[in-house]
């Protein structure tokens, strides 16, 4: 379990960026709710969700030895402030997963720069410095894969994930309302789907396909 702790800092940062992206996009589209509530900040305290940011990651770390799924407290959004409700709701929803893809790219660049710096230094005089470099390389390389998982996971069209907002915005009014009422209970649907081989294989296939160009980029420069 201790060997997997390197992923927790980048995990917390990634889910916070995800929520900030929602709030920032909503602000651009006319809804200042997240800004007024102090949620457009990198300070983790306003974003931490007891279950999604602490309990779920620690439980999965203890139970499975790894952690890839977590979430921060959702940013408040008032769709009544949007000029075009359906379009703007979709844009706000996809902003979170899009931010994770951007963070994955940034992590790739950091891995390349750290690896180049590590090569130029050669043997480290201090074991602590060497261990710190290994920790950073593992964290940012893990951050590439982690953020792709977060992006794909959040686009699953089941409430309360971002993909459900996209689908709801495309459905007729009454159908969308009934669909949205699934709410947090949709988590149980997702857990069930993850145990269905066809769904889980497709999920992993999409993640692998998206991860491939990032891995290729890193390997190209190293």
C-alpha positions in Angstrom: 0.0 0.0 0.0 2.8 2.5 0.9 4.3 1.8 -2.4 1.2 3.3 -4.1 1.1 6.5 -2.1 2.9 8.4 -4.9 -0.4 8.6 -6.8 -2.4 10.4 -4.1 -0.9 14.0 -4.6 -1.5 13.9 -8.4 -4.9 12.4 -7.8 -6.1 15.1 -5.5 -4.7 17.8 -7.8 -6.4 16.2 -10.8 -9.9 16.0 -9.3 -9.6 19.6 -8.1 -8.6 20.8 -11.6 -11.5 18.8 -13.0 -14.0 20.8 -10.8 -12.3 24.1 -11.4 -12.7 23.5 -15.1 -16.4 23.1 -14.6 -16.7 26.3 -12.6 -14.4 28.3 -14.9 -16.3 27.3 -18.0 -19.6 28.1 -16.3 -18.3 31.5 -15.4 -17.3 32.2 -19.0 -20.8 31.2 -20.1 -22.4 33.6 -17.6 -22.8 31.7 -14.4 -20.7 33.1 -11.5 -22.0 30.7 -8.9 -18.7 28.8 -8.5 -16.7 31.9 -8.3 -19.0 33.5 -5.7 -18.8 30.3 -3.6 -15.0 30.4 -3.6 -14.6 27.3 -5.7 -12.3 28.6 -8.4 -9.2 28.1 -6.3 -6.4 25.5 -6.1 -6.8 25.5 -2.3 -7.9 21.8 -1.8 -10.0 22.5 1.4 -13.1 23.9 -0.4 -13.0 21.0 -2.9 -12.4 18.0 -0.6 -15.3 15.6 -0.4 -15.1 13.2 2.6 -16.2 10.2 0.6 -14.8 10.8 -2.8 -11.6 12.5 -1.9 -10.6 10.6 1.2 -12.6 7.4 2.0 -12.9 5.9 -1.5 -9.2 6.5 -2.5 -7.9 5.1 0.9 -10.3 2.1 0.8 -9.3 1.2 -2.7 -5.7 1.6 -1.9 -6.0 -0.7 1.1 -8.3 -3.2 -0.6 -6.8 -3.3 -4.1 -3.4 -1.8 -3.6 -4.1 0.9 -6.2 -6.4 3.9 -6.6 -7.6 5.4 -9.8 -11.1 6.7 -9.0 -11.9 9.7 -6.8 -13.8 12.9 -7.0 -13.9 16.3 -5.4 -17.0 18.1 -4.2 -19.0 19.1 -7.3 -18.9 22.9 -8.0 -22.2 24.6 -7.8 -23.7 25.6 -11.2 -26.9 27.5 -11.9 -28.0 26.7 -15.4 -30.5 29.5 -15.3 -27.6 31.9 -16.0 -26.8 30.2 -19.3 -27.7 31.9 -22.5 -28.4 28.6 -24.2 -29.1 25.9 -21.6 -28.5 22.7 -23.5 -25.4 23.9 -25.3 -23.8 25.5 -22.3 -24.6 22.6 -20.0 -22.8 20.3 -22.4 -19.8 22.6 -22.5 -19.6 22.8 -18.8 -19.9 19.1 -18.4 -17.2 18.2 -20.9 -14.8 20.8 -19.5 -14.0 18.5 -16.6 -12.9 15.5 -18.6 -11.2 17.8 -21.1 -9.1 19.3 -18.3 -8.0 15.8 -17.3 -6.7 15.2 -20.8 -4.8 18.5 -20.6 -3.3 17.5 -17.2 -2.3 14.1 -18.8 -0.4 16.0 -21.5 1.3 18.3 -18.9 2.3 15.2 -16.8 3.8 13.7 -20.0 5.9 16.8 -20.5 7.0 16.9 -16.9 8.0 13.2 -17.1 10.2 14.0 -20.1 11.8 17.0 -18.5 12.5 15.1 -15.2 13.9 12.1 -17.1 16.2 14.3 -19.1 17.3 16.1 -15.9 17.9 12.7 -14.3 20.1 11.5 -17.2 22.1 14.7 -17.2 22.9 14.4 -13.5 23.8 10.8 -13.7 24.4 9.1 -10.3 22.9 11.0 -7.4 25.2 11.8 -4.4 22.3 11.7 -2.0 20.0 8.6 -1.7 17.2 11.0 -0.6 17.6 13.0 -3.8 17.5 9.8 -5.9 14.4 8.6 -4.1 12.7 12.0 -4.6 13.4 11.8 -8.3 12.0 8.3 -8.5 8.9 9.4 -6.6 8.3 12.4 -8.9 8.8 10.3 -12.1 6.4 7.6 -10.8 3.8 10.3 -9.7 3.8 12.2 -13.0 3.9 9.1 -15.2 1.1 7.6 -13.1 -0.7 10.9 -13.5 -0.8 10.5 -17.3 -2.7 7.2 -17.0 -4.8 8.4 -14.0 -6.1 11.5 -15.8 -7.1 9.5 -18.8 -9.0 7.1 -16.6 -10.7 10.1 -14.9 -11.6 11.6 -18.2 -13.1 8.4 -19.6 -14.8 7.4 -16.4 -16.5 10.8 -16.0 -17.9 10.6 -19.6 -19.8 7.4 -18.9 -23.4 8.6 -19.5 -24.8 7.5 -16.1 -25.8 9.9 -13.4 -24.2 11.6 -11.6 -21.2 11.6 -13.9 -20.5 14.3 -16.5 -21.5 12.1 -19.4 -25.0 12.0 -18.0 -25.4 15.8 -18.2 -24.3 15.6 -21.9 -26.9 12.8 -22.6 -29.6 14.6 -20.6 -29.1 17.8 -22.6 -29.7 15.8 -25.8 -32.9 14.1 -24.5 -36.4 15.5 -24.7 -37.4 17.5 -21.7 -39.5 15.0 -19.7 -37.2 12.1 -20.5 -34.2 14.2 -19.5 -35.9 15.1 -16.2 -36.7 11.4 -15.4 -33.2 10.4 -16.4 -31.6 13.0 -14.1 -33.6 11.7 -11.1 -31.4 8.6 -11.1 -29.0 10.8 -9.2 -26.4 9.3 -7.0 -28.0 5.9 -7.3 -26.3 5.7 -10.7 -23.1 4.9 -8.9 -24.5 1.4 -8.3 -25.3 1.1 -12.0 -21.7 2.0 -12.8 -20.4 -0.5 -10.3 -22.6 -3.2 -11.9 -21.4 -2.2 -15.4 -17.8 -2.4 -14.4 -18.4 -6.1 -13.6 -19.9 -6.8 -17.1 -17.0 -8.1 -19.3 -18.2 -6.3 -22.5 -18.5 -3.0 -20.7 -15.2 -3.3 -18.7 -13.3 -4.5 -21.8 -14.6 -1.5 -23.8 -13.7 0.8 -20.9 -10.2 -0.5 -20.7 -9.9 -0.4 -24.5 -10.7 3.2 -24.7 -8.3 4.1 -21.9 -5.5 2.1 -23.6 -6.2 3.8 -26.9 -6.0 7.2 -25.4 -3.0 6.4 -23.3 -1.0 5.1 -26.3 -0.1 8.5 -27.9 1.0 9.9 -24.5 3.2 6.9 -23.9 4.6 7.1 -27.4 5.4 10.8 -26.9 7.3 10.0 -23.7 9.2 7.1 -25.3 10.1 9.2 -28.3 12.0 11.8 -26.3 13.5 9.3 -24.0 
